[in-house]
Amino acid sequence: MENAVTALSTTVNANSLWGVFADAIPFISVVVLVAFGFYLVRRMIKGLSKGKAKI
């Protein structure tokens, strides 16, 4: 067990975590933009059924 803890503490550091986060930023930004687009489209469709197209 001590070997596992030692291995994790030496391999996981701030630089490796930021590296993973930096690689994920483009994916996260695309997901957020697509979700916002779906939100706006749903609001417009909901408003059209009532005769009110609001954004």
Secondary structure, 3 states (H helix, E strand, C coil): CHHHHHHHHHHCCHHHHHHHHHHHHHHHHHHHHHHHHHHHHHHHHHHHHCCCCCC
